[in-house]
Amino acid sequence: MIPTIRLLLLISFSLIASAVEWKPITTEELSLSQPVVEKNADAEAVFWEVRVYDRIQTIPYVNHHVENYVRLKVFTERGASEHATVNIPYSTRLKGSLVDVKGRTIKPDGTVIDLQKDAIFDKTDVKVGRKTLRRTRSFTLPNVTPGSIIEYQWQEVYTEYIPRYNILNFQREFPIQKVTYFVRPLVHSGFPWTMHAHPFNCQPTPWVQIREGNNEFVTTSLTNVPAVIDEPDSPSEDEIRKWMLLYYSEESNPDPKKYWPKLGRQFHGEFNQRIKINNDVKALAAEAVGDATNPHEQVIRIAEFCRTRIKNTAFLTAGITAEEREQFKFKPRSTSADTAKARIGTRDDINYLFAAMAQSRGFEVRGVRGSSQLTALMRPEFPDRYLLPSEFVAVRINDKWNYYNLSNPYRPVGMVAWDEENVPAILMDDKEPKFFTVPASSPQMNTTLKKAILRLKEDGSLTGKVTVSIYGHSGTSLKTLLEDQSEAKRIEDMEEEIRNTHGDIELSDVRIENVTDPTQPLVYSYEVTVNGYAEKTGKRIFFQPSFFQHGRPARFISQERKNPIAFRYPFQEMEEVTFELPEGYSLEKAEGIAPIKIGDIATYENTLTTSKDGKTVKGKRVLTWGIKGEMFYPAESYPQLKQAWDEIHSRDGHTLALKAD
């Protein structure tokens, strides 16, 4: 933990912008011919300097400024091609904008070529309705060649910003010799909090107070920073990249041993403020439970009722009318009684109503605050709520806690969000909050069932119908993505996904079902023709019975690995394929496919059967991964993990031979 940051003097609120000036180019930089940080790098930043400061406008909002200055040395043709064009993404939320973009190229002989204003342009990345949420500003620096130095500056400004948290990144897509942050802590009578800093996956230099002209800063740096490595199935960026969180706290030096119990009790109080049991809540609970007497069944019925009968304002499946939406008035501190009366609420409202209904039936109910796999996980030594972004409900049934998150109506009962599994969390309590790890869902809860009835022709082509049913987390994610799309757009995106899986194929009659039905799995089906699926050699035809794995590459290709491996959640793949064989051909030899058992982690089975008349072959493939919920593997275990997946891939590629009768 880096000590509290606080300037000894009250800082002036004016700041001389540094981004209007360029630093002198040194002869050492011009003559540099080899990278310093990573020997095979195509380009490397000599430095990246960032200045972070706030200007009070109206409490609690500030104008938040982040000034960036990058100087990059290019070593190869590929480096020139990849780094001459610069893309700077920025958020337009909080009235964010990107200003003062400047750039230039310095040739090896010292010649300077400035970036022209007309070479800078914007594009929209993310748009919801009429609102643009994310944009990218792009430009191409002129005449970049190996040996050139390129440098550019820009400033991000947010005018509706509450400066509770500031993320300071140290890593980028290229290696950096030195990253330096200059920070001006916010000191104002209307904002009496103290700034702290906590590094993640790195150890920057101690903070030092400096003066630049009339401005005071505290500064820290990190040297020899490697490039960010993008590898499949990695943990969140926050778990693997080098960064620092600047955050403000009411406490000047919080003790983690005292902070966490205190916060857990505070969470418990906040949760209970939203739980109000009245006659409306009791009536809904009685309606939901019906004649159920088994405790598990009672809780399931209450959860299903909240998921399907209480309208969620965030999802189309609610079928909320314009009149209902007009009548619904969002309250930041609405209670379960409010939601029970209206039968409509936000994501959080529905969780609180579920908790109140269960509690009204005599169940012990608690709130849970947890980490997310999408960000860095909670660390006990870091005393702040920043790494506990999620909230859901715990219900004790037969002396065992069960966890529910009904904020998404497409999520099956008995599950929390996928990123809320296998992470540290706090079970709220007014006396002694409990730290625990949220259990993972079972592989069977996250099953993808694929069925195909196919006809193999003598010329090696294949035709037939495919049906895919998706359960659990994958189904929840897809429904959430597809629900607000038109039918035509859904079909278009699904066809693209199918082609990405099977390659060059002919598709027809693509259908998607149950997109907005919270009680049924997402199902899509299609008619398919695959030319050249089988290989004909003389009087024999060779084909792969694992149709859904045909043409797929191995999951892990690289021989080495830098990052840990983190699969999202346990899963099960079930595939049932029936092949009608060509007329005049029969199976030459039905060799079996050996099963695989990978400790307590996974099992793989792939069985083949032939009909009595020899005219059809049926294959059934079942891959179950995460039997005990373990989905995180350190980088050191990559060779064994890759070997296991290579074995699975090898068995998936098993071929059968047909011979002409």
Secondary structure, 3 states (H helix, E strand, C coil): CEEEECCCCCCCCCCCCCCCCCCCCCHHHHHCCCCCCCCCCCEEEEEEEEEEEEEEEECCEEEEEEEEEEEEEECCHHHHHHHCEEEEEEECHHHEEEEEEEEEEECCCCCEEECCHHHEEEEEEEEECCEEEEEEEEEECCCCCCCCEEEEEEEEEEEEECCCEEEEECCCCCCEEEEEEEECCCCECCECCEEEEEEECCCCCCCEEEEECCEEEEEEEEEEECCCCCCCCCCCHHHHCCEEEEEEECCCCCCHHHHHHHHHHHHHHHHHHCCCCCHHHHHHHHHHHCCCCCHHHHHHHHHHHHHHHCEECCCHHHCCCHHHHHHCCCCCCCCHHHHHHHCEECHHHHHHHHHHHHHHCCCEEEEEEECCCCCCCCCCCCCCHHHCCEEEEEEEECCEEEEECCCCCCCCCCCCCHHHCCCEEEECCCCCCEEEECCCCCHHHHEEEEEEEEEECCCCCEEEEEEEEECHHHHHHHHHHHCCCCHHHHHHHHHHHHHHHHCCCEEEEEEEECCCCCCCCEEEEEEEEECCCCEEECCEEEECCCHHHCCCCCCCCCCCCCCCEECCCCEEEEEEEEEECCCCEEECCCCCCCCEEECCCEEEEEEEEECCCCCEEEEEEEEEECCCCCCEECHHHHHHHHHHHHHHHHHHCCCEEEEEC
